[in-house]
Amino acid sequence: MVMSNEQIRTYVGIVGNVLSFGLFISPIFTIVRIFKNKSVEEFLPDPYIACVMNCMLWIFYGLPINHPDSLLVITINGVGLALELFYLSSFVIYGKQHRKKIFGWLAIEIIGIGAIAGFDLGYFHTHEKRSFFVGVFCVVFGVLMYSSPLTIMRKVIKTKSVEYMPFFLSLTAFLNGCCWTAYALLKLDWFILIANGLGAVSGFVQLVLYACYYRTTPKRSKTPPSQGQVQLESV
């Protein structure tokens, strides 16, 4: 039996959810280290704060009122949002110096998503207009998220070492971007396409750098991942 385009898209989306989950769960070693040592050390909450906003935007984008038939987008970003809030809890508990920043930014993000939702529902009355309005914000924040590895890639080139750019994260980022790009192409969705197309390119460049500098990387004893290893992405 030949599968329909919608069935293929659903299966691709499921695979994309699995890959996205791999990216969302990747900081767990850092968080375990924080809980174990009861200290945030030099780790920063910034990537997790940014990812909370990204997840909330994609959840809102995928709601039936904005973009029907996007359940898979909602589910993976719902899981991602729960994980990011859990990660931030470690900074609230063991990083007193970060509490003000975390609660302040979360308040700003909640107000921001509320303003976007209010404007979206109040001024736009079709799925096309609503998905376009919210999608623009999703792409902007998606680009910011995907540009975060640039500092790591610059460090790789400078030090000729991939110590702080784990192969698994780079590979998963590339596959995740490719999978969601295919998902977007099966039922053309420019916003998912642009955001994840950039993610695929970013992951590919990381893999190329890994291949170039793997042999020149100093062999050291394994240590828990540093903040530079955290790469957070979503749909």
Secondary structure, 3 states (H helix, E strand, C coil): CCCCHHHHHHHHHHHHHHHHHHHHHCCHHHHHHHHHHCCCCCCCCHHHHHHHHHHHHHHHHHCCCCCCCCHHHHHHHHHHHHHHHHHHHHHHHHCHHHHHHHHHHHHHHHHHHHHHHHHHHHHCCCHHHHHHHHHHHHHHHHHHHHCCCHHHHHHHHHHCCCCCCCHHHHHHHHHHHHHHHHHHHHCCCHHHHHHHHHHHHHHHHHHHHHHHHCCCCCCCCCCCCCHHHCCCCCC
